[in-house]
């Protein structure tokens, strides 16, 4: 059984939301995943 971490992205302007799944082995945990995503979506 594959284990995934789910991340919810919300656009407050349009009320659009999307759920992404990331494989657990690719990241150590939620903090590591959060740091990765903050670098990717740094606006």
PDB file of N, CA, C and O in Angstrom, chain B, residues numbered from 101:
ATOM      1  N   UNK B 101       0.840  -1.182   0.000  1.00  0.00           N
ATOM      2  CA  UNK B 101       0.000   0.000   0.000  1.00  0.00           C
ATOM      3  C   UNK B 101       0.881   1.240   0.000  1.00  0.00           C
ATOM      4  O   UNK B 101       1.744   1.391   0.865  1.00  0.00           O
ATOM      5  N   UNK B 102       0.668   2.131  -0.969  1.00  0.00           N
ATOM      6  CA  UNK B 102       1.410   3.384  -1.038  1.00  0.00           C
ATOM      7  C   UNK B 102       0.796   4.398  -0.087  1.00  0.00           C
ATOM      8  O   UNK B 102      -0.424   4.537   0.002  1.00  0.00           O
ATOM      9  N   UNK B 103       1.665   5.097   0.618  1.00  0.00           N
ATOM     10  CA  UNK B 103       1.209   6.132   1.536  1.00  0.00           C
ATOM     11  C   UNK B 103       1.537   7.491   0.930  1.00  0.00           C
ATOM     12  O   UNK B 103       2.637   7.713   0.425  1.00  0.00           O
ATOM     13  N   UNK B 104       0.581   8.376   0.989  1.00  0.00           N
ATOM     14  CA  UNK B 104       0.738   9.710   0.412  1.00  0.00           C
ATOM     15  C   UNK B 104       0.449  10.780   1.453  1.00  0.00           C
ATOM     16  O   UNK B 104      -0.286  10.562   2.416  1.00  0.00           O
ATOM     17  N   UNK B 105       1.050  11.942   1.230  1.00  0.00           N
ATOM     18  CA  UNK B 105       0.699  13.134   1.985  1.00  0.00           C
ATOM     19  C   UNK B 105      -0.186  13.975   1.082  1.00  0.00           C
ATOM     20  O   UNK B 105       0.132  14.169  -0.092  1.00  0.00           O
ATOM     21  N   UNK B 106      -1.270  14.466   1.605  1.00  0.00           N
ATOM     22  CA  UNK B 106      -2.184  15.295   0.827  1.00  0.00           C
ATOM     23  C   UNK B 106      -1.956  16.758   1.158  1.00  0.00           C
ATOM     24  O   UNK B 106      -1.774  17.122   2.320  1.00  0.00           O
ATOM     25  N   UNK B 107      -1.967  17.594   0.126  1.00  0.00           N
ATOM     26  CA  UNK B 107      -1.783  19.031   0.280  1.00  0.00           C
ATOM     27  C   UNK B 107      -2.955  19.721  -0.389  1.00  0.00           C
ATOM     28  O   UNK B 107      -3.295  19.416  -1.532  1.00  0.00           O
ATOM     29  N   UNK B 108      -3.571  20.646   0.321  1.00  0.00           N
ATOM     30  CA  UNK B 108      -4.699  21.398  -0.197  1.00  0.00           C
ATOM     31  C   UNK B 108      -4.227  22.789  -0.597  1.00  0.00           C
ATOM     32  O   UNK B 108      -3.698  23.534   0.228  1.00  0.00           O
ATOM     33  N   UNK B 109      -4.423  23.137  -1.876  1.00  0.00           N
ATOM     34  CA  UNK B 109      -4.112  24.464  -2.380  1.00  0.00           C
ATOM     35  C   UNK B 109      -5.424  25.206  -2.566  1.00  0.00           C
ATOM     36  O   UNK B 109      -6.348  24.686  -3.192  1.00  0.00           O
ATOM     37  N   UNK B 110      -5.516  26.428  -2.023  1.00  0.00           N
ATOM     38  CA  UNK B 110      -6.740  27.223  -2.101  1.00  0.00           C
ATOM     39  C   UNK B 110      -6.410  28.586  -2.694  1.00  0.00           C
ATOM     40  O   UNK B 110      -5.491  29.265  -2.238  1.00  0.00           O
ATOM     41  N   UNK B 111      -7.169  28.981  -3.718  1.00  0.00           N
ATOM     42  CA  UNK B 111      -7.078  30.322  -4.276  1.00  0.00           C
ATOM     43  C   UNK B 111      -8.230  31.123  -3.682  1.00  0.00           C
ATOM     44  O   UNK B 111      -9.386  30.914  -4.049  1.00  0.00           O
ATOM     45  N   UNK B 112      -7.923  32.025  -2.779  1.00  0.00           N
ATOM     46  CA  UNK B 112      -8.955  32.775  -2.055  1.00  0.00           C
ATOM     47  C   UNK B 112      -9.718  33.752  -2.949  1.00  0.00           C
ATOM     48  O   UNK B 112     -10.866  34.085  -2.654  1.00  0.00           O
ATOM     49  N   UNK B 113      -9.106  34.211  -4.027  1.00  0.00           N
ATOM     50  CA  UNK B 113      -9.781  35.145  -4.924  1.00  0.00           C
ATOM     51  C   UNK B 113     -10.919  34.489  -5.697  1.00  0.00           C
ATOM     52  O   UNK B 113     -11.979  35.087  -5.885  1.00  0.00           O
ATOM     53  N   UNK B 114     -10.693  33.263  -6.140  1.00  0.00           N
ATOM     54  CA  UNK B 114     -11.695  32.606  -6.979  1.00  0.00           C
ATOM     55  C   UNK B 114     -12.392  31.442  -6.274  1.00  0.00           C
ATOM     56  O   UNK B 114     -13.272  30.812  -6.860  1.00  0.00           O
ATOM     57  N   UNK B 115     -12.019  31.148  -5.041  1.00  0.00           N
ATOM     58  CA  UNK B 115     -12.560  30.015  -4.277  1.00  0.00           C
ATOM     59  C   UNK B 115     -12.258  28.674  -4.936  1.00  0.00           C
ATOM     60  O   UNK B 115     -12.956  27.689  -4.695  1.00  0.00           O
ATOM     61  N   UNK B 116     -11.233  28.635  -5.757  1.00  0.00           N
ATOM     62  CA  UNK B 116     -10.813  27.405  -6.419  1.00  0.00           C
ATOM     63  C   UNK B 116      -9.882  26.646  -5.482  1.00  0.00           C
ATOM     64  O   UNK B 116      -9.010  27.235  -4.844  1.00  0.00           O
ATOM     65  N   UNK B 117     -10.075  25.351  -5.406  1.00  0.00           N
ATOM     66  CA  UNK B 117      -9.183  24.542  -4.584  1.00  0.00           C
ATOM     67  C   UNK B 117      -8.783  23.281  -5.334  1.00  0.00           C
ATOM     68  O   UNK B 117      -9.479  22.828  -6.242  1.00  0.00           O
ATOM     69  N   UNK B 118      -7.642  22.723  -4.931  1.00  0.00           N
ATOM     70  CA  UNK B 118      -7.117  21.537  -5.581  1.00  0.00           C
ATOM     71  C   UNK B 118      -6.332  20.738  -4.550  1.00  0.00           C
ATOM     72  O   UNK B 118      -5.634  21.316  -3.717  1.00  0.00           O
ATOM     73  N   UNK B 119      -6.440  19.438  -4.600  1.00  0.00           N
ATOM     74  CA  UNK B 119      -5.724  18.560  -3.680  1.00  0.00           C
ATOM     75  C   UNK B 119      -4.643  17.823  -4.462  1.00  0.00           C
ATOM     76  O   UNK B 119      -4.921  17.197  -5.485  1.00  0.00           O
ATOM     77  N   UNK B 120      -3.416  17.902  -3.975  1.00  0.00           N
ATOM     78  CA  UNK B 120      -2.296  17.181  -4.574  1.00  0.00           C
ATOM     79  C   UNK B 120      -1.821  16.116  -3.601  1.00  0.00           C
ATOM     80  O   UNK B 120      -1.880  16.296  -2.385  1.00  0.00           O
ATOM     81  N   UNK B 121      -1.356  15.020  -4.143  1.00  0.00           N
ATOM     82  CA  UNK B 121      -0.800  13.933  -3.326  1.00  0.00           C
ATOM     83  C   UNK B 121       0.679  13.793  -3.645  1.00  0.00           C
ATOM     84  O   UNK B 121       1.086  13.818  -4.807  1.00  0.00           O
ATOM     85  N   UNK B 122       1.477  13.644  -2.591  1.00  0.00           N
ATOM     86  CA  UNK B 122       2.907  13.452  -2.735  1.00  0.00           C
ATOM     87  C   UNK B 122       3.274  12.151  -2.042  1.00  0.00           C
ATOM     88  O   UNK B 122       2.835  11.887  -0.922  1.00  0.00           O
ATOM     89  N   UNK B 123       4.078  11.345  -2.713  1.00  0.00           N
ATOM     90  CA  UNK B 123       4.482  10.059  -2.166  1.00  0.00           C
ATOM     91  C   UNK B 123       5.312  10.268  -0.903  1.00  0.00           C
ATOM     92  O   UNK B 123       6.171  11.148  -0.858  1.00  0.00           O
ATOM     93  N   UNK B 124       5.054   9.466   0.110  1.00  0.00           N
ATOM     94  CA  UNK B 124       5.689   9.643   1.409  1.00  0.00           C
ATOM     95  C   UNK B 124       7.199   9.443   1.356  1.00  0.00           C
ATOM     96  O   UNK B 124       7.918  10.114   2.096  1.00  0.00           O
ATOM     97  N   UNK B 125       7.701   8.564   0.527  1.00  0.00           N
ATOM     98  CA  UNK B 125       9.138   8.299   0.450  1.00  0.00           C
ATOM     99  C   UNK B 125       9.945   9.421  -0.165  1.00  0.00           C
ATOM    100  O   UNK B 125      11.155   9.501   0.046  1.00  0.00           O
ATOM    101  N   UNK B 126       9.290  10.298  -0.928  1.00  0.00           N
ATOM    102  CA  UNK B 126      10.003  11.393  -1.584  1.00  0.00           C
ATOM    103  C   UNK B 126      10.388  12.503  -0.614  1.00  0.00           C
ATOM    104  O   UNK B 126      11.341  13.242  -0.861  1.00  0.00           O
ATOM    105  N   UNK B 127       9.655  12.624   0.485  1.00  0.00           N
ATOM    106  CA  UNK B 127       9.900  13.676   1.480  1.00  0.00           C
ATOM    107  C   UNK B 127       9.914  13.040   2.864  1.00  0.00           C
ATOM    108  O   UNK B 127       9.262  12.020   3.086  1.00  0.00           O
ATOM    109  N   UNK B 128      10.654  13.636   3.793  1.00  0.00           N
ATOM    110  CA  UNK B 128      10.774  13.083   5.141  1.00  0.00           C
ATOM    111  C   UNK B 128       9.493  13.250   5.948  1.00  0.00           C
ATOM    112  O   UNK B 128       9.170  12.412   6.789  1.00  0.00           O
ATOM    113  N   UNK B 129       8.778  14.314   5.696  1.00  0.00           N
ATOM    114  CA  UNK B 129       7.558  14.576   6.458  1.00  0.00           C
ATOM    115  C   UNK B 129       6.917  15.862   5.995  1.00  0.00           C
ATOM    116  O   UNK B 129       7.320  16.419   4.974  1.00  0.00           O
ATOM    117  N   UNK B 130       5.924  16.347   6.727  1.00  0.00           N
ATOM    118  CA  UNK B 130       5.194  17.540   6.297  1.00  0.00           C
ATOM    119  C   UNK B 130       6.054  18.804   6.280  1.00  0.00           C
ATOM    120  O   UNK B 130       5.827  19.684   5.449  1.00  0.00           O
ATOM    121  N   UNK B 131       7.015  18.910   7.162  1.00  0.00           N
ATOM    122  CA  UNK B 131       7.867  20.109   7.183  1.00  0.00           C
ATOM    123  C   UNK B 131       8.767  20.127   5.951  1.00  0.00           C
ATOM    124  O   UNK B 131       8.926  21.168   5.314  1.00  0.00           O
ATOM    125  N   UNK B 132       9.348  18.996   5.618  1.00  0.00           N
ATOM    126  CA  UNK B 132      10.199  18.894   4.433  1.00  0.00           C
ATOM    127  C   UNK B 132       9.397  19.185   3.163  1.00  0.00           C
ATOM    128  O   UNK B 132       9.875  19.883   2.269  1.00  0.00           O
ATOM    129  N   UNK B 133       8.197  18.658   3.090  1.00  0.00           N
ATOM    130  CA  UNK B 133       7.325  18.916   1.941  1.00  0.00           C
ATOM    131  C   UNK B 133       6.945  20.395   1.882  1.00  0.00           C
ATOM    132  O   UNK B 133       6.931  20.979   0.798  1.00  0.00           O
ATOM    133  N   UNK B 134       6.640  21.006   3.012  1.00  0.00           N
ATOM    134  CA  UNK B 134       6.302  22.427   3.059  1.00  0.00           C
ATOM    135  C   UNK B 134       7.442  23.312   2.594  1.00  0.00           C
ATOM    136  O   UNK B 134       7.218  24.295   1.887  1.00  0.00           O
ATOM    137  N   UNK B 135       8.665  22.974   2.983  1.00  0.00           N
ATOM    138  CA  UNK B 135       9.828  23.746   2.526  1.00  0.00           C
ATOM    139  C   UNK B 135      10.024  23.603   1.023  1.00  0.00           C
ATOM    140  O   UNK B 135      10.365  24.567   0.338  1.00  0.00           O
ATOM    141  N   UNK B 136       9.811  22.415   0.524  1.00  0.00           N
ATOM    142  CA  UNK B 136       9.924  22.187  -0.928  1.00  0.00           C
ATOM    143  C   UNK B 136       8.879  23.018  -1.683  1.00  0.00           C
ATOM    144  O   UNK B 136       9.202  23.665  -2.679  1.00  0.00           O
ATOM    145  N   UNK B 137       7.645  22.999  -1.216  1.00  0.00           N
ATOM    146  CA  UNK B 137       6.581  23.724  -1.899  1.00  0.00           C
ATOM    147  C   UNK B 137       6.731  25.240  -1.769  1.00  0.00           C
ATOM    148  O   UNK B 137       6.368  25.971  -2.691  1.00  0.00           O
ATOM    149  N   UNK B 138       7.255  25.721  -0.651  1.00  0.00           N
ATOM    150  CA  UNK B 138       7.437  27.161  -0.483  1.00  0.00           C
ATOM    151  C   UNK B 138       8.489  27.685  -1.468  1.00  0.00           C
ATOM    152  O   UNK B 138       8.377  28.810  -1.954  1.00  0.00           O
ATOM    153  N   UNK B 139       9.492  26.886  -1.756  1.00  0.00           N
ATOM    154  CA  UNK B 139      10.481  27.283  -2.755  1.00  0.00           C
ATOM    155  C   UNK B 139       9.936  27.246  -4.163  1.00  0.00           C
ATOM    156  O   UNK B 139      10.336  28.042  -5.013  1.00  0.00           O
ATOM    157  N   UNK B 140       9.028  26.326  -4.414  1.00  0.00           N
ATOM    158  CA  UNK B 140       8.440  26.168  -5.742  1.00  0.00           C
ATOM    159  C   UNK B 140       7.427  27.268  -6.045  1.00  0.00           C
ATOM    160  O   UNK B 140       7.386  27.774  -7.167  1.00  0.00           O
ATOM    161  N   UNK B 141       6.618  27.641  -5.073  1.00  0.00           N
ATOM    162  CA  UNK B 141       5.543  28.618  -5.268  1.00  0.00           C
ATOM    163  C   UNK B 141       5.849  29.939  -4.605  1.00  0.00           C
ATOM    164  O   UNK B 141       4.938  30.582  -4.083  1.00  0.00           O
ATOM    165  N   UNK B 142       7.081  30.363  -4.605  1.00  0.00           N
ATOM    166  CA  UNK B 142       7.477  31.625  -3.984  1.00  0.00           C
ATOM    167  C   UNK B 142       7.096  32.773  -4.919  1.00  0.00           C
ATOM    168  O   UNK B 142       7.799  33.067  -5.885  1.00  0.00           O
ATOM    169  N   UNK B 143       5.974  33.410  -4.610  1.00  0.00           N
ATOM    170  CA  UNK B 143       5.489  34.519  -5.461  1.00  0.00           C
ATOM    171  C   UNK B 143       5.805  35.843  -4.828  1.00  0.00           C
ATOM    172  O   UNK B 143       5.479  36.889  -5.389  1.00  0.00           O
TER     173      UNK B 143
END
